[in-house]
Amino acid sequence: MCSIADALDIVGERWSLLVLRELGFGVHRFKDIQVNTGAPRETLAVRLRKLEEAGVIERRRYCERPPRDEYVLTEAGQALAPVLLALRQWGERYVTPALRQPAEADA
């Protein structure tokens, strides 16, 4: 088995990475994560469950009536912070400028 492939099975798609970004920024509630990521409700619910089952995040009850939960990073989730930072820096250097060039050339 390849550990990169194994890791990608858990965190290797858009919505999972954006959820981890939001949790790293201190956003913990479903609705706030949904608004900030633009994830469809059902997609977000599935991703949160998958991340929880993998031990990357933990669900905690913050209100009993009505029952409401929030999500926090586990130790494994916190360990992804340098990975997300490196991905952001790579995107800022190589992807975002390339996406802006055609718009700037038209101006």
Secondary structure, 3 states (H helix, E strand, C coil): CCHHHHHHHHHCCHHHHHHHHHHHCCCCEHHHHHHHHCCCHHHHHHHHHHHHHCCCEEEEEEECCCCEEEEEECHHHHCCHHHHHHHHHHHHHHHHHHHHHHHHHHC
